[in-house]
Amino acid sequence: MNTQSINESRQQTHKLAQELLEKRSQLWALRDQIVKLQPYDAEQPLEPLVRQFCQELIDYISLEHFGVFHHLLNGTEKDTGMIGLAEEIYLGMAETTDAALDFNDRCEAFTEEELRRELPGELAALEVDLALRVELEDRLVERMTG
């Protein structure tokens, strides 16, 4: 791989890291909006905001898997330390992805009334998984941007 290809790959890696951090920030901002509405009352429709949150959640985890990990593990990345770290944390990331997908599926199935009742517990459980994801992700982003 020539120097230009290596530089392009590094630029792409850095760009993906920045996109991931922006997407994560957007997700947490939406989560904060939802939490601030508690206690949820029948007058405040919750479903549109939860659907938006779920879409951001899916976009976020998709960027990680189909953007970041694909880029790092498809053979173009030559930083073996970064590749090793990506491989090391992948399983933990996959577990948090499964939890996020399960959250999305449950929320899609809830009626508005069920959302008001179940969402606080669902969000609390998701936040535990997202906190682990952020920990793993921060290790990778640090390496990607360093």
Contacts in CASP RR format, 6 or more apart in sequence:
PFRMAT RR
TARGET T0000
AUTHOR 0000-0000-0000
METHOD contacts of the structure
MODEL  1
MNTQSINESRQQTHKLAQELLEKRSQLWALRDQIVKLQPYDAEQPLEPLV
RQFCQELIDYISLEHFGVFHHLLNGTEKDTGMIGLAEEIYLGMAETTDAA
LDFNDRCEAFTEEELRRELPGELAALEVDLALRVELEDRLVERMTG
1 9 0 8 1.000
1 76 0 8 1.000
1 78 0 8 1.000
5 76 0 8 1.000
6 78 0 8 1.000
9 76 0 8 1.000
9 77 0 8 1.000
9 78 0 8 1.000
12 71 0 8 1.000
13 71 0 8 1.000
13 72 0 8 1.000
13 77 0 8 1.000
13 82 0 8 1.000
13 144 0 8 1.000
14 144 0 8 1.000
14 145 0 8 1.000
16 63 0 8 1.000
16 67 0 8 1.000
16 68 0 8 1.000
16 71 0 8 1.000
16 144 0 8 1.000
17 68 0 8 1.000
17 140 0 8 1.000
17 141 0 8 1.000
17 144 0 8 1.000
17 145 0 8 1.000
18 145 0 8 1.000
19 63 0 8 1.000
20 60 0 8 1.000
20 63 0 8 1.000
20 64 0 8 1.000
20 68 0 8 1.000
20 137 0 8 1.000
20 141 0 8 1.000
21 141 0 8 1.000
23 56 0 8 1.000
23 59 0 8 1.000
23 60 0 8 1.000
23 63 0 8 1.000
24 60 0 8 1.000
24 134 0 8 1.000
24 137 0 8 1.000
26 56 0 8 1.000
26 60 0 8 1.000
27 53 0 8 1.000
27 56 0 8 1.000
27 57 0 8 1.000
27 60 0 8 1.000
27 130 0 8 1.000
30 49 0 8 1.000
30 52 0 8 1.000
30 53 0 8 1.000
30 56 0 8 1.000
31 53 0 8 1.000
31 123 0 8 1.000
31 127 0 8 1.000
33 49 0 8 1.000
34 46 0 8 1.000
34 49 0 8 1.000
34 50 0 8 1.000
34 53 0 8 1.000
34 119 0 8 1.000
34 123 0 8 1.000
35 123 0 8 1.000
37 44 0 8 1.000
37 46 0 8 1.000
37 49 0 8 1.000
38 120 0 8 1.000
40 46 0 8 1.000
40 115 0 8 1.000
40 116 0 8 1.000
40 119 0 8 1.000
41 116 0 8 1.000
42 113 0 8 1.000
42 116 0 8 1.000
45 112 0 8 1.000
46 112 0 8 1.000
46 115 0 8 1.000
46 116 0 8 1.000
46 119 0 8 1.000
47 112 0 8 1.000
47 115 0 8 1.000
50 107 0 8 1.000
50 115 0 8 1.000
50 119 0 8 1.000
51 107 0 8 1.000
51 108 0 8 1.000
54 103 0 8 1.000
54 104 0 8 1.000
54 107 0 8 1.000
54 108 0 8 1.000
57 100 0 8 1.000
57 103 0 8 1.000
57 104 0 8 1.000
58 100 0 8 1.000
58 101 0 8 1.000
58 104 0 8 1.000
61 96 0 8 1.000
61 97 0 8 1.000
61 100 0 8 1.000
61 101 0 8 1.000
64 93 0 8 1.000
64 97 0 8 1.000
64 137 0 8 1.000
65 93 0 8 1.000
65 97 0 8 1.000
68 86 0 8 1.000
68 140 0 8 1.000
68 144 0 8 1.000
69 86 0 8 1.000
69 90 0 8 1.000
69 93 0 8 1.000
71 77 0 8 1.000
72 82 0 8 1.000
72 83 0 8 1.000
72 86 0 8 1.000
73 83 0 8 1.000
73 86 0 8 1.000
73 87 0 8 1.000
77 83 0 8 1.000
79 143 0 8 1.000
81 143 0 8 1.000
82 140 0 8 1.000
82 143 0 8 1.000
82 144 0 8 1.000
85 139 0 8 1.000
85 140 0 8 1.000
85 143 0 8 1.000
86 140 0 8 1.000
89 136 0 8 1.000
89 137 0 8 1.000
89 139 0 8 1.000
89 140 0 8 1.000
92 132 0 8 1.000
92 133 0 8 1.000
92 136 0 8 1.000
93 133 0 8 1.000
93 136 0 8 1.000
93 137 0 8 1.000
95 129 0 8 1.000
95 132 0 8 1.000
96 129 0 8 1.000
96 130 0 8 1.000
96 132 0 8 1.000
96 133 0 8 1.000
96 136 0 8 1.000
99 125 0 8 1.000
99 126 0 8 1.000
99 129 0 8 1.000
100 126 0 8 1.000
100 129 0 8 1.000
100 130 0 8 1.000
103 122 0 8 1.000
103 125 0 8 1.000
103 126 0 8 1.000
106 118 0 8 1.000
106 122 0 8 1.000
107 115 0 8 1.000
107 119 0 8 1.000
107 122 0 8 1.000
110 118 0 8 1.000
110 119 0 8 1.000
END
